[in-house]
Amino acid sequence: MARKQYEEIEKKTTRTWFFIYLGIFALFVLAGYGLLFLLNITWPLPFNNNTGVIGDTIGGFMGPLIAIAAAVLTFMAFWVQYKANIYQRQDISIERFENNFFEMLHLLQEIKSNLLFEIKENGEYVKYAGYDAFDCLYIRCELEKDGKSGEGVKGIYAKYSKEDADEIYHSEYFVRCLDHYFRMLYRIIKYVDDSQVIVEEKKYDYICIVRATLSWYELLVLFYNGLSDNGREHFKPLMERYALLNNLRTEELAKEEDQKLYTSKFNDDYEFELDENRDMTNEYKKGAFVYQGQRRILESGT
């Protein structure tokens, strides 16, 4: 439950109990005055020589009521403080979560900044550092195994079957150099997904922050890494759930059929979710490109 919704419910509940206590107190007062009338003590009129008896009676009756009212007000004061402590603990938990989240994000940025690939182009060695390392991996560096080779991830997936391309992808030095990057990115997404202090709607907002740091070629590399054995079981479901590939440039995918397949998922008539027997191991669900929560909002017209 969102913090704002929780606070609204608490306010309504507090107001409800306040009026309930007030009503009970008023009933006690009315019942007391009724009892006085039943005892033929007509207060406040007429005034007569029995005012001492009337005062003693009312005092004896109102004293316990005032004590009860004071006890109720004291309890409500402690209750308000108790709720304030709960909110404070929630705020502290969220603050701790965000501190860890942004520290992890900072570590991811450091990992990317320290990436360095060196390849030979036109007889000379050229260095690609930081974000450019993903550019190098996707379209420039030579990937090969057992006599099969291609320029970058895009080249091998365009040239060979998925099985052969996966085999080259997993064996390549350039890809293995990114293992710590993939693990760190996965850990950040998993950290948000597992959090018990952040509501589901807000989790997507945090993932959007992560996604905003991903470059064009990072998304393309992540796309193929998610479909590989390295990411299919654990990382791919998270990528789909939080639309991590939302800004993917599908026209840059390796094969034309891939471009058509994944572009079609933006269309409203794509009904893959209704087919429970469809094998999704070699493709992403629509959630990888469109956030499910946003889809529900769009479909409801709100």
Backbone bond lengths (Angstrom), bond angles and torsions (degrees), N, CA, C in turn:
res aa  C-N    CA-C-N  psi(-1)  N-CA   C-N-CA  omega(-1)  CA-C   N-CA-C  phi
1 M - - - 1.455 - - 1.524 109.75 -
2 A 1.338 116.22 135.48 1.453 119.98 -179.23 1.519 110.48 -67.78
3 R 1.345 114.27 150.92 1.461 119.89 -177.53 1.524 110.61 -57.94
4 K 1.338 117.49 -43.01 1.464 120.89 -178.22 1.512 110.79 -63.04
5 Q 1.351 116.96 -43.72 1.456 120.10 178.51 1.522 110.76 -63.57
6 Y 1.323 116.31 -40.71 1.470 120.79 179.47 1.518 110.47 -60.92
7 E 1.337 116.60 -43.15 1.460 120.63 -179.19 1.524 110.90 -65.94
8 E 1.345 116.92 -38.81 1.464 119.56 179.23 1.519 110.99 -63.65
9 I 1.333 116.34 -42.21 1.468 119.75 178.28 1.518 110.90 -63.60
10 E 1.352 115.88 -41.01 1.463 119.96 179.98 1.522 110.73 -63.94
11 K 1.342 116.99 -40.63 1.462 120.15 179.40 1.525 110.94 -63.53
12 K 1.337 115.93 -44.34 1.460 119.53 178.87 1.522 111.20 -62.84
13 T 1.345 115.33 -42.29 1.467 119.83 179.85 1.522 110.86 -63.56
14 T 1.346 117.28 -43.38 1.469 121.35 179.51 1.515 110.81 -62.35
15 R 1.341 116.82 -44.70 1.468 119.79 178.42 1.516 110.84 -62.35
16 T 1.322 117.48 -40.83 1.468 121.36 -179.04 1.522 110.83 -61.81
17 W 1.340 116.85 -48.80 1.462 119.66 -179.32 1.516 111.74 -66.39
18 F 1.337 117.57 -32.44 1.461 120.15 178.47 1.527 110.13 -61.72
19 F 1.330 116.00 -46.94 1.468 119.14 -178.93 1.528 110.87 -70.45
20 I 1.315 117.16 -30.74 1.470 119.07 176.11 1.525 110.33 -64.53
21 Y 1.334 117.30 -47.43 1.458 121.29 178.35 1.531 110.95 -62.67
22 L 1.320 115.93 -41.05 1.470 119.84 179.30 1.525 110.51 -63.26
23 G 1.344 115.88 -41.60 1.466 119.50 179.25 1.519 111.80 -64.95
24 I 1.350 116.40 -41.06 1.470 119.66 178.29 1.520 110.89 -63.15
25 F 1.348 115.60 -42.57 1.460 119.73 179.04 1.531 110.44 -62.08
26 A 1.340 117.07 -42.78 1.469 120.67 179.64 1.526 110.65 -63.73
27 L 1.317 117.18 -38.74 1.467 120.49 178.53 1.526 111.17 -63.36
28 F 1.355 116.39 -40.36 1.458 119.92 177.08 1.522 110.63 -61.13
29 V 1.340 116.17 -43.02 1.467 119.83 -179.35 1.523 110.47 -63.79
30 L 1.322 116.75 -47.51 1.468 120.41 -179.78 1.519 110.92 -63.45
31 A 1.343 115.72 -39.94 1.462 118.44 178.34 1.524 110.88 -63.96
32 G 1.340 115.96 -36.83 1.466 119.61 178.49 1.511 112.10 -65.00
33 Y 1.330 116.31 -45.19 1.457 118.72 177.82 1.517 111.15 -65.11
34 G 1.333 116.36 -36.11 1.469 118.47 176.34 1.515 111.19 -62.31
35 L 1.362 114.95 -38.82 1.457 119.06 178.72 1.527 110.87 -64.51
36 L 1.337 115.44 -37.95 1.469 118.90 177.87 1.517 111.08 -62.52
37 F 1.306 116.98 -42.95 1.469 119.59 178.95 1.518 111.06 -65.15
38 L 1.360 114.60 -36.93 1.463 116.63 178.02 1.518 111.60 -63.66
39 L 1.342 116.61 -28.07 1.457 120.99 178.23 1.523 112.08 -87.23
40 N 1.369 115.92 12.78 1.472 122.46 178.15 1.519 112.61 62.72
41 I 1.351 115.82 27.83 1.465 118.51 173.48 1.508 106.12 -103.76
42 T 1.298 116.24 98.59 1.466 122.46 -173.11 1.512 110.17 -85.47
43 W 1.295 115.98 87.51 1.485 122.45 177.16 1.524 107.94 -101.00
44 P 1.341 121.41 137.84 1.472 125.91 8.86 1.526 114.91 -92.27
45 L 1.345 118.91 -4.43 1.463 120.20 179.23 1.513 108.80 -122.89
46 P 1.350 118.82 156.36 1.481 126.52 -9.52 1.532 110.92 -83.34
47 F 1.313 116.51 156.38 1.457 121.09 173.55 1.529 108.88 -78.00
48 N 1.299 117.16 133.38 1.463 120.57 -179.93 1.513 108.95 -150.08
49 N 1.308 115.21 -166.04 1.467 120.03 -175.09 1.522 112.74 -73.92
50 N 1.354 116.38 -5.57 1.466 119.13 -178.40 1.523 112.76 -97.12
51 T 1.335 117.55 21.68 1.477 119.28 -177.67 1.521 111.30 -63.00
52 G 1.314 118.48 -30.53 1.462 120.16 178.58 1.514 111.22 -63.92
53 V 1.327 114.91 -42.14 1.469 119.36 178.03 1.526 110.51 -64.69
54 I 1.348 115.08 -41.01 1.471 119.20 -179.88 1.521 110.16 -63.16
55 G 1.342 115.12 -45.53 1.473 118.60 179.94 1.511 112.02 -62.36
56 D 1.337 116.70 -42.99 1.456 119.27 179.00 1.529 111.28 -62.74
57 T 1.321 115.99 -39.33 1.464 120.08 -179.40 1.524 111.35 -65.32
58 I 1.352 115.40 -48.76 1.473 119.74 -179.13 1.523 109.94 -65.04
59 G 1.342 116.06 -41.77 1.460 119.00 178.62 1.509 111.91 -61.01
60 G 1.337 116.23 -43.54 1.453 119.82 179.07 1.523 112.71 -65.68
61 F 1.332 114.99 -31.41 1.466 118.64 179.91 1.535 112.15 -80.18
62 M 1.351 116.59 -42.84 1.466 120.95 -175.98 1.523 112.70 -75.39
63 G 1.317 117.24 -27.04 1.463 119.69 -178.86 1.526 112.86 -55.65
64 P 1.335 117.79 -54.18 1.476 118.40 177.97 1.533 113.06 -60.64
65 L 1.359 116.06 -36.69 1.459 118.53 179.78 1.523 111.52 -63.99
66 I 1.319 116.37 -41.64 1.469 120.07 178.44 1.526 110.25 -64.76
67 A 1.332 115.80 -39.74 1.467 119.44 177.86 1.528 110.88 -63.20
68 I 1.332 116.20 -41.51 1.464 119.79 178.15 1.525 110.69 -64.21
69 A 1.364 116.16 -43.71 1.463 120.39 179.08 1.526 110.77 -60.52
70 A 1.320 116.44 -41.44 1.465 120.39 179.11 1.526 110.63 -63.87
71 A 1.333 115.88 -40.84 1.467 119.62 178.86 1.526 111.11 -64.00
72 V 1.349 115.74 -41.39 1.466 119.64 179.23 1.520 110.75 -63.74
73 L 1.340 117.41 -45.60 1.463 121.19 179.36 1.525 111.14 -62.48
74 T 1.333 116.66 -39.24 1.466 119.88 177.28 1.523 110.87 -63.29
75 F 1.347 115.43 -43.10 1.459 119.60 177.61 1.522 111.28 -60.73
76 M 1.339 116.92 -43.74 1.464 120.62 -179.94 1.524 110.99 -63.63
77 A 1.345 116.61 -36.74 1.467 119.46 177.69 1.528 110.73 -63.94
78 F 1.332 116.94 -42.71 1.466 120.21 176.70 1.529 111.02 -65.75
79 W 1.344 116.44 -36.06 1.461 120.93 179.93 1.526 111.38 -65.14
80 V 1.333 115.99 -43.11 1.463 120.20 177.78 1.527 110.51 -62.04
81 Q 1.336 116.72 -41.12 1.455 120.35 178.40 1.530 110.93 -65.90
82 Y 1.324 115.97 -37.32 1.470 120.74 177.89 1.530 110.74 -61.87
83 K 1.335 115.87 -44.49 1.458 120.01 178.56 1.523 111.20 -65.39
84 A 1.323 116.05 -39.47 1.461 120.04 177.94 1.529 110.95 -60.94
85 N 1.332 116.22 -37.96 1.471 120.17 177.66 1.525 111.65 -65.93
86 I 1.346 115.47 -37.22 1.465 119.39 177.33 1.525 110.30 -62.92
87 Y 1.354 116.29 -46.75 1.460 120.42 178.87 1.528 110.82 -61.00
88 Q 1.319 116.18 -39.11 1.458 119.97 -179.76 1.530 110.77 -64.69
89 R 1.342 116.28 -42.09 1.464 119.56 177.87 1.522 110.75 -64.53
90 Q 1.344 116.53 -37.95 1.460 119.47 176.84 1.520 110.92 -62.66
91 D 1.323 116.37 -44.82 1.465 120.31 179.34 1.527 111.13 -61.52
92 I 1.325 116.39 -41.14 1.469 120.06 179.21 1.530 110.60 -64.80
93 S 1.352 116.36 -40.65 1.463 120.23 179.17 1.524 111.00 -63.53
94 I 1.335 116.61 -43.00 1.466 120.49 178.67 1.524 110.42 -65.32
95 E 1.326 116.25 -40.42 1.468 120.01 178.88 1.528 110.85 -62.59
96 R 1.335 116.84 -42.33 1.465 119.99 177.55 1.521 111.06 -63.69
97 F 1.335 116.07 -42.34 1.462 119.91 178.04 1.526 110.61 -59.13
98 E 1.324 116.79 -47.68 1.458 120.14 -178.07 1.523 111.95 -66.09
99 N 1.318 117.51 -37.17 1.470 119.99 176.97 1.530 110.33 -61.02
100 N 1.336 116.45 -45.81 1.466 120.01 178.66 1.526 111.32 -65.59
101 F 1.326 115.05 -41.36 1.466 120.18 -178.18 1.533 111.04 -60.90
102 F 1.316 116.59 -49.88 1.465 119.44 -177.19 1.534 111.84 -72.54
103 E 1.315 116.84 -26.77 1.460 119.14 174.48 1.538 109.88 -68.55
104 M 1.316 116.73 -42.05 1.459 120.65 176.66 1.524 110.72 -63.93
105 L 1.326 115.97 -40.29 1.462 119.92 178.09 1.526 110.92 -64.03
106 H 1.324 116.03 -37.25 1.468 120.54 176.47 1.530 110.65 -64.14
107 L 1.321 116.69 -40.49 1.466 120.31 177.69 1.528 110.93 -63.88
108 L 1.330 116.12 -39.08 1.462 119.52 177.88 1.524 110.56 -62.38
109 Q 1.327 117.08 -41.82 1.457 120.53 178.80 1.536 111.04 -63.97
110 E 1.316 115.88 -37.47 1.462 119.49 177.42 1.531 110.88 -65.12
111 I 1.317 116.26 -40.81 1.462 120.04 178.36 1.530 109.78 -60.33
112 K 1.325 116.27 -45.77 1.468 119.16 179.79 1.525 111.52 -65.48
113 S 1.316 116.71 -38.59 1.461 119.95 -179.80 1.521 112.25 -64.38
114 N 1.331 116.83 -29.36 1.463 121.25 -177.22 1.528 113.72 -90.31
115 L 1.330 116.84 -1.10 1.459 119.28 177.92 1.526 109.98 -68.02
116 L 1.310 115.97 139.34 1.472 120.29 179.67 1.522 109.38 -149.77
117 F 1.341 115.37 116.23 1.460 121.82 174.93 1.526 108.33 -113.11
118 E 1.317 115.09 140.37 1.462 120.27 177.52 1.525 108.73 -127.33
119 I 1.331 116.20 119.00 1.463 120.70 -178.56 1.526 109.51 -128.94
120 K 1.299 115.24 163.15 1.463 120.79 -178.04 1.523 109.93 -97.30
121 E 1.320 115.99 121.92 1.454 122.30 178.63 1.522 109.72 -129.77
122 N 1.327 115.95 124.64 1.467 121.47 179.29 1.534 111.61 54.66
123 G 1.322 115.67 39.54 1.455 120.11 176.70 1.510 115.17 82.05
124 E 1.322 117.63 -1.12 1.458 121.41 -179.85 1.533 110.08 -124.13
125 Y 1.336 116.50 149.69 1.456 121.48 177.48 1.530 110.20 -85.32
126 V 1.309 114.01 128.82 1.467 120.99 -178.13 1.528 108.35 -119.11
127 K 1.316 116.18 136.07 1.464 121.43 -179.56 1.528 110.67 -100.18
128 Y 1.331 114.72 136.42 1.459 122.00 175.09 1.534 107.37 -122.02
129 A 1.305 115.35 117.61 1.469 120.09 -175.29 1.528 110.64 -119.87
130 G 1.345 115.33 157.10 1.454 121.08 175.46 1.519 112.30 62.26
131 Y 1.330 116.15 -132.20 1.459 121.12 -179.39 1.533 111.65 -62.11
132 D 1.323 117.30 -31.03 1.464 120.77 -179.48 1.522 112.23 -64.27
133 A 1.327 117.34 -18.67 1.463 120.21 178.68 1.525 110.79 -63.29
134 F 1.325 117.47 -32.73 1.466 120.59 178.95 1.525 110.77 -74.51
135 D 1.311 116.28 -34.51 1.461 120.95 172.30 1.526 109.37 -59.29
136 C 1.313 116.00 -46.68 1.462 121.75 179.68 1.520 111.03 -61.21
137 L 1.319 117.32 -46.21 1.459 121.48 -176.87 1.526 111.31 -65.90
138 Y 1.308 117.58 -37.35 1.467 120.03 -172.51 1.531 112.89 -79.61
139 I 1.324 118.40 -36.95 1.471 117.94 -173.03 1.534 114.82 -132.07
140 R 1.340 119.70 -4.48 1.464 119.18 -170.85 1.525 114.84 -116.82
141 C 1.317 117.99 -51.25 1.464 119.05 -171.12 1.529 111.03 -71.40
142 E 1.316 115.97 150.73 1.459 122.01 -179.40 1.527 109.70 -83.20
143 L 1.327 116.24 121.45 1.460 122.49 177.17 1.515 108.36 -109.61
144 E 1.310 117.59 131.67 1.462 119.09 -175.90 1.527 111.46 -153.22
145 K 1.346 113.57 156.66 1.465 121.54 172.96 1.531 108.09 -166.05
146 D 1.313 115.69 133.43 1.472 122.17 176.79 1.525 111.89 52.48
147 G 1.309 116.34 43.17 1.456 120.60 176.78 1.511 114.90 81.81
148 K 1.328 117.91 -5.96 1.460 121.54 177.84 1.524 108.16 -99.17
149 S 1.321 116.06 131.08 1.465 119.30 -176.83 1.523 110.75 -147.32
150 G 1.319 114.74 163.64 1.459 121.12 177.12 1.509 109.41 -167.85
151 E 1.318 115.44 160.84 1.462 120.01 -179.67 1.529 109.75 -83.86
152 G 1.313 115.50 106.87 1.450 121.43 175.59 1.516 113.50 72.32
153 V 1.315 114.48 174.93 1.468 121.21 178.59 1.524 110.46 -59.19
154 K 1.311 116.12 -41.96 1.460 120.02 179.82 1.520 110.89 -60.85
155 G 1.329 116.49 -40.08 1.451 120.65 -177.97 1.511 113.57 -64.55
156 I 1.333 117.27 -44.16 1.472 119.04 -176.72 1.527 111.59 -72.65
157 Y 1.343 117.64 -34.28 1.462 119.17 179.66 1.519 111.52 -77.16
158 A 1.326 116.99 -23.19 1.456 120.17 175.51 1.523 111.64 -80.19
159 K 1.320 116.92 -29.03 1.454 122.19 -172.20 1.515 113.29 -92.19
160 Y 1.347 117.50 -32.63 1.463 120.33 -173.30 1.527 111.09 -121.79
161 S 1.329 113.78 171.71 1.468 118.85 173.92 1.522 109.32 -66.25
162 K 1.318 115.24 163.39 1.459 118.55 -178.44 1.523 111.34 -61.35
163 E 1.328 117.64 -38.19 1.455 120.57 -178.97 1.528 111.03 -63.71
164 D 1.327 116.53 -45.86 1.463 119.90 179.31 1.523 111.22 -67.55
165 A 1.329 116.54 -40.37 1.457 119.91 179.52 1.518 111.17 -65.03
166 D 1.345 116.69 -39.11 1.465 120.01 177.03 1.522 111.23 -61.94
167 E 1.309 115.89 -39.61 1.454 120.28 -179.29 1.531 111.17 -63.87
168 I 1.322 116.09 -42.68 1.466 120.17 176.76 1.523 110.17 -66.01
169 Y 1.326 116.03 -43.06 1.469 121.77 -178.26 1.525 110.98 -58.72
170 H 1.325 117.71 -45.67 1.468 121.05 -175.99 1.524 112.73 -71.01
171 S 1.318 116.54 -25.07 1.463 119.14 -174.80 1.522 113.14 -91.05
172 E 1.310 117.73 -10.50 1.463 120.51 -171.18 1.530 113.78 -77.56
173 Y 1.303 114.92 139.05 1.473 121.71 178.10 1.516 111.21 -60.89
174 F 1.326 117.50 -42.18 1.469 121.18 -177.19 1.532 111.07 -61.37
175 V 1.318 115.45 -38.42 1.470 119.38 179.68 1.522 110.47 -71.19
176 R 1.330 117.51 -42.45 1.471 120.87 179.79 1.523 111.34 -63.24
177 C 1.332 117.31 -26.75 1.470 120.27 177.54 1.530 111.83 -67.52
178 L 1.319 116.26 -15.58 1.472 120.55 -179.24 1.525 112.16 -99.59
179 D 1.325 117.46 6.26 1.471 119.45 -177.81 1.520 111.76 -56.33
180 H 1.332 118.02 -44.43 1.468 120.38 -178.31 1.528 110.84 -67.98
181 Y 1.319 117.39 -30.36 1.474 121.00 176.16 1.527 110.13 -66.01
182 F 1.343 116.81 -49.65 1.460 120.34 -179.82 1.524 111.34 -61.80
183 R 1.330 116.76 -40.88 1.469 119.84 -179.66 1.523 111.17 -64.81
184 M 1.324 116.49 -40.85 1.462 119.67 -178.96 1.519 111.38 -68.15
185 L 1.322 116.68 -42.54 1.464 120.04 178.38 1.526 110.77 -63.75
186 Y 1.323 116.25 -43.05 1.464 119.75 177.41 1.522 111.39 -61.30
187 R 1.345 116.79 -41.18 1.455 120.89 -178.39 1.521 110.99 -64.63
188 I 1.317 118.09 -36.37 1.474 121.00 178.45 1.527 110.28 -65.27
189 I 1.341 116.18 -47.80 1.465 119.82 -179.81 1.530 110.13 -63.54
190 K 1.328 116.31 -40.76 1.466 120.58 179.74 1.523 110.61 -66.48
191 Y 1.311 117.39 -37.46 1.464 121.73 179.20 1.527 110.86 -61.02
192 V 1.319 116.13 -43.54 1.469 119.83 178.15 1.527 109.87 -67.49
193 D 1.315 116.72 -44.13 1.465 121.01 -177.21 1.528 112.01 -63.06
194 D 1.327 118.20 -36.01 1.461 122.14 -177.64 1.526 113.55 -84.41
195 S 1.312 117.46 -8.94 1.466 120.34 -174.54 1.529 111.76 -62.04
196 Q 1.337 115.56 136.52 1.464 122.06 177.27 1.521 112.39 -98.76
197 V 1.322 117.69 -6.69 1.470 120.66 -177.16 1.518 112.12 -101.44
198 I 1.340 117.59 -9.41 1.457 121.68 -179.89 1.523 109.17 -109.92
199 V 1.321 117.03 131.01 1.460 120.66 179.91 1.521 109.58 -72.74
200 E 1.326 116.58 159.04 1.461 121.64 -173.45 1.527 112.12 -58.12
201 E 1.335 117.12 -41.41 1.462 119.83 -177.86 1.522 112.02 -63.51
202 K 1.321 116.85 -34.81 1.467 120.73 -178.90 1.520 112.23 -77.91
203 K 1.328 117.68 -24.30 1.462 120.10 -179.81 1.519 110.67 -59.37
204 Y 1.316 116.21 -40.73 1.464 119.24 179.31 1.522 111.02 -62.11
205 D 1.324 117.60 -35.43 1.467 120.88 178.96 1.528 110.93 -62.86
206 Y 1.325 116.40 -39.68 1.469 119.23 178.27 1.528 110.99 -68.23
207 I 1.333 116.78 -38.88 1.463 119.97 177.86 1.529 110.14 -64.98
208 C 1.329 116.92 -33.26 1.466 120.17 177.19 1.524 110.87 -61.82
209 I 1.324 116.44 -34.53 1.471 119.88 177.04 1.526 109.53 -63.94
210 V 1.339 115.13 -43.55 1.468 119.06 177.96 1.524 109.74 -62.63
211 R 1.320 116.41 -46.78 1.465 120.87 -177.63 1.527 111.82 -61.46
212 A 1.323 116.56 -32.58 1.462 120.45 -179.92 1.525 112.10 -65.38
213 T 1.334 117.41 -19.72 1.468 120.65 -179.88 1.523 112.10 -90.24
214 L 1.334 117.72 -5.41 1.460 121.11 -176.08 1.524 110.61 -88.82
215 S 1.291 116.35 131.24 1.462 121.74 -179.31 1.526 110.90 -80.66
216 W 1.321 115.09 171.47 1.453 123.14 178.94 1.523 111.16 -52.80
217 Y 1.335 117.08 -52.57 1.457 121.17 -176.03 1.524 112.38 -75.43
218 E 1.312 118.01 -25.07 1.467 119.95 174.02 1.519 110.57 -60.59
219 L 1.334 116.88 -45.61 1.455 120.79 -179.61 1.523 111.42 -62.00
220 L 1.328 115.91 -39.43 1.460 119.42 179.83 1.527 111.33 -66.90
221 V 1.332 116.55 -41.72 1.465 120.10 176.69 1.527 110.38 -65.27
222 L 1.346 116.91 -41.74 1.461 120.89 178.30 1.521 111.42 -62.22
223 F 1.318 115.55 -35.94 1.461 120.63 179.01 1.528 110.83 -55.64
224 Y 1.324 117.22 -51.44 1.463 120.85 -178.40 1.522 112.07 -76.12
225 N 1.317 116.90 -30.04 1.471 118.91 176.80 1.528 110.91 -66.60
226 G 1.337 116.89 -36.70 1.459 120.43 178.53 1.517 113.02 -66.07
227 L 1.322 117.06 -30.32 1.455 120.58 179.35 1.521 112.48 -85.85
228 S 1.328 116.69 -10.10 1.454 120.79 -179.81 1.530 110.42 -83.39
229 D 1.325 115.47 174.49 1.469 119.86 178.53 1.525 111.92 -63.54
230 N 1.322 116.27 -24.58 1.471 119.72 -178.43 1.521 112.43 -68.06
231 G 1.327 116.97 -34.65 1.460 118.82 -172.41 1.504 116.41 -121.27
232 R 1.339 117.09 -6.30 1.463 119.91 -172.02 1.525 113.20 -62.88
233 E 1.318 117.10 -40.63 1.471 119.98 -172.32 1.519 113.17 -79.08
234 H 1.336 117.85 -41.33 1.464 119.84 -172.34 1.526 113.27 -110.73
235 F 1.338 117.26 -45.24 1.456 119.88 -172.69 1.529 112.11 -80.16
236 K 1.312 117.23 -39.74 1.464 121.34 -177.06 1.535 112.93 -56.26
237 P 1.348 120.46 -45.05 1.470 119.47 178.20 1.526 113.13 -60.07
238 L 1.333 117.47 -36.20 1.455 120.26 178.47 1.521 110.76 -70.91
239 M 1.316 117.25 -37.96 1.461 121.22 177.14 1.525 110.67 -61.53
240 E 1.326 116.12 -37.40 1.464 121.01 179.02 1.529 111.09 -72.96
241 R 1.314 115.98 -42.69 1.463 120.32 -175.53 1.523 112.15 -63.83
242 Y 1.332 117.09 -38.23 1.463 120.70 -175.05 1.529 112.96 -109.66
243 A 1.342 116.37 17.69 1.465 121.30 174.66 1.526 112.01 50.90
244 L 1.328 115.68 47.54 1.458 119.68 -177.46 1.527 111.81 -65.82
245 L 1.346 117.09 -24.01 1.457 120.97 -179.64 1.527 112.61 -97.64
246 N 1.307 116.03 19.73 1.469 121.45 -173.84 1.523 112.72 -53.05
247 N 1.316 117.96 -40.06 1.467 121.41 -176.00 1.524 112.92 -98.76
248 L 1.329 116.80 18.82 1.458 120.58 -179.17 1.531 110.71 -63.40
249 R 1.323 116.51 135.12 1.469 121.89 175.85 1.529 107.43 -86.49
250 T 1.312 115.69 95.46 1.458 120.36 -174.45 1.525 112.32 -63.44
251 E 1.323 117.43 -24.75 1.462 119.29 179.86 1.524 112.47 -67.67
252 E 1.352 116.86 -14.38 1.456 120.80 179.59 1.526 112.98 -94.36
253 L 1.323 117.46 4.06 1.457 119.67 177.21 1.526 110.09 -68.70
254 A 1.326 115.80 161.94 1.464 120.38 -168.95 1.522 113.18 -66.37
255 K 1.323 117.27 -42.22 1.465 120.35 -173.33 1.517 111.07 -118.89
256 E 1.319 114.30 150.20 1.464 119.95 -179.25 1.516 111.59 -63.56
257 E 1.344 116.28 -37.53 1.469 117.90 178.91 1.520 111.65 -65.35
258 D 1.355 116.69 -32.00 1.463 119.82 174.99 1.527 110.05 -64.51
259 Q 1.312 116.09 -43.15 1.459 120.97 -179.52 1.527 110.74 -60.81
260 K 1.317 116.41 -44.25 1.463 120.03 -179.35 1.530 110.88 -66.75
261 L 1.345 115.72 -41.82 1.466 119.83 -177.95 1.510 111.62 -61.94
262 Y 1.333 116.36 -49.57 1.454 118.69 -173.40 1.514 112.28 -80.28
263 T 1.351 117.31 -26.35 1.462 119.41 174.97 1.519 109.88 -68.17
264 S 1.345 117.13 -35.70 1.461 120.49 -177.42 1.516 112.06 -64.85
265 K 1.333 117.29 -20.95 1.462 119.45 -177.42 1.521 112.45 -71.78
266 F 1.320 117.21 -10.85 1.452 119.69 176.07 1.529 110.57 -82.33
267 N 1.327 117.36 -12.63 1.457 121.04 -178.27 1.520 110.45 -78.78
268 D 1.325 115.81 148.33 1.460 120.84 -176.93 1.527 112.42 -68.67
269 D 1.347 117.83 -22.63 1.454 120.28 -175.63 1.519 113.20 -88.82
270 Y 1.331 117.07 9.85 1.467 119.82 179.55 1.523 108.20 -81.26
271 E 1.329 116.32 110.53 1.466 121.07 -171.05 1.525 112.67 -111.38
272 F 1.326 117.60 34.68 1.464 119.66 -175.37 1.519 112.64 -62.03
273 E 1.348 116.93 -28.49 1.462 119.33 -175.00 1.528 111.64 -68.51
274 L 1.337 117.36 -18.87 1.452 120.43 -179.17 1.530 111.78 -81.47
275 D 1.324 116.61 -15.18 1.459 121.12 -178.51 1.531 109.26 -96.03
276 E 1.312 117.05 96.68 1.459 121.06 -176.18 1.522 112.38 -70.71
277 N 1.326 118.06 -21.99 1.458 121.40 -176.71 1.528 112.41 -90.98
278 R 1.303 117.68 1.27 1.460 119.83 -177.65 1.528 110.69 -72.45
279 D 1.331 115.54 133.48 1.460 121.36 179.50 1.529 108.75 -80.66
280 M 1.345 116.58 113.12 1.463 121.07 -175.77 1.522 112.00 -104.43
281 T 1.337 118.35 13.30 1.463 119.74 -175.94 1.520 111.77 -68.84
282 N 1.341 117.07 -28.52 1.460 120.03 -176.40 1.525 112.99 -106.42
283 E 1.305 116.82 14.85 1.458 120.71 175.59 1.532 109.58 -152.41
284 Y 1.310 114.19 163.41 1.459 119.87 -179.50 1.522 110.51 -95.51
285 K 1.306 114.87 149.29 1.460 119.37 171.37 1.524 109.73 -72.76
286 K 1.305 115.15 164.18 1.463 119.57 -178.33 1.517 111.31 -61.19
287 G 1.327 116.59 -25.77 1.459 119.94 179.42 1.508 113.59 -60.94
288 A 1.341 116.89 -19.96 1.457 119.22 178.48 1.519 111.58 -70.18
289 F 1.336 116.44 -20.24 1.454 121.08 -176.30 1.526 112.72 -112.92
290 V 1.320 116.95 -25.15 1.465 121.34 -179.62 1.520 108.37 -133.97
291 Y 1.312 116.75 123.70 1.467 121.69 -178.07 1.522 110.01 -63.69
292 Q 1.334 116.41 130.43 1.457 120.81 -175.50 1.531 112.28 -60.37
293 G 1.323 117.19 -38.86 1.463 120.30 178.79 1.508 111.98 -62.64
294 Q 1.342 117.01 -40.39 1.454 120.88 177.91 1.519 110.82 -67.68
295 R 1.325 116.85 -36.76 1.454 120.14 178.01 1.519 110.49 -61.09
296 R 1.329 116.99 -42.30 1.464 120.08 179.59 1.519 110.87 -63.86
297 I 1.343 116.52 -38.41 1.462 119.72 178.28 1.516 111.21 -64.98
298 L 1.343 115.89 -43.84 1.459 120.08 -179.38 1.527 111.29 -65.45
299 E 1.333 116.27 -41.04 1.442 120.13 -178.33 1.527 112.43 -68.62
300 S 1.334 116.41 -32.00 1.464 120.07 179.57 1.516 112.54 -80.07
301 G 1.350 116.59 -15.27 1.460 120.45 179.92 1.494 114.68 77.76
302 T 1.364 117.56 15.49 1.458 121.16 179.63 1.502 110.57 -104.27
